[in-house]
Amino acid sequence: QVRLVESGGGLVQPGGSLRLSCAASGIIFSNYVMGWYRQVPGKQRELVATINGGGSTNYADSVKGRFTISRDKAKNTVYLQMERLKPEDTAVYYCNADGRRWGNMNSWGQGTQVTVSS
């Protein structure tokens, strides 16, 4: 059974930094595309960044150059380093493990709130 647990959210001032973590169990990274998504009330969940089994990354235009997705295979953990945060980055951030290409499930974490405000 896939389990994803996010941590690291919180309140930060504009221009600040945060690092989100997603501890994954029940998966093998090479068989999943791992990603971070975010959602604000009244809007659809949107892609922030993904990293595939080979380590290739993809970012939304709005976060390119500010956010970095990475993973630690030994810890089965995916990270999202967020720099130069803006008020519009405020959202609930969700970890995603998409294994459908390999016949596995598409799974979500419970989300962690990030608030960028002075």
N, C-alpha and C positions, 0 to 999 in steps of 0.2 A: 504494500500500500504506500502510495506517494504521500509524503507530508512535507509541507513547506512552511517555515516559520520565519517571519520577517522581524527585524529589530533595527533600532538606530534612528527612528523618526524623532521629531521634536520641534521645538520652536527655535528659529534662528533669525538673526537680523539680515536684511538685504546685504548682499556681498559676502555673506558667510558661507561656511562649508558644513556638510554632513556626510556621513558614510552609512549607507544602509547595508544590512546583511540579510542573507536568506539561507538559513540552514536547511538543507534538503536531505531527506531520508527516503529509501525505497527506490532510488533511481541510480542509473549510471550515466554520467554526464555525456559520454560519447553517443548515447542513444536519445538525447533530448536537445532541443534548442531552449536555452534558459533565457528568460527575459524579465524586464521590469516594465510595468505599465502604471499609469496613474489615472485617477478619476476625481473630478469635482462634481458636487451636487448639480443635477440637471443636465450633465453632459455625458457623452459616451466615454468609456474607458479608452485611453489612447496609448499607443506604443511609446516607450521612452528609449529603450535600448535592448538589444539581444546579443547573445553570444552562442555560437553553435559548437558542435562537438569538436571541430577542428580549431576552434579558438577565434574564428572570424567574428567581427563585431559589426553592429548596425545601430545607427542612432537617428532619432527624430531630429529634424533640422533645428528645432527650437532649443535643443540641448547640446548640439555638436560643439566641441571645443570647451565645454564646461563640465560635462558629465563623463565618467569613465566606468564601463562595466568590466568586471574581471571575475575570475573564479579561482578557488583553491581546491584542486581535486582531492588532496589529502584530507581536507576538512569537509569536503562535499558542501562547500559554501560558495555562494555567488554574492558579489558586492556591487554596490553602485556608489561611486565616489562623486559627490555633487559639489561643485565649486561655483563661486560667484553667483550665488542663488538670488533669484528675483521673486517678487511677490507673486508673479504668475506661475511660479513653480509650486505654489501651495496646492496640495492635493493629498488624497490617500494613495499611497504607492503599494502596488501589488507585485509579488514575485510570481512568475509563471514558469511551468515546466511543460513544454509541448513535445510529446513523444509520438504524435500521430503518424509521422512519416515512417516510424519503425513499428507501428502497430500498438503503440502504447497510448495512454490517456493524455489528455490536456488538463493540467491541474493548476490550482491557484492557492496562494497563501491567504491569510486572513486580512492582510493589509496593515500598513503603518502610516500614521498621519505625519505629514511634513507641513509646517506652517512657517512661511517667510514673512515676517512683519517686524516693524520697528516699534 
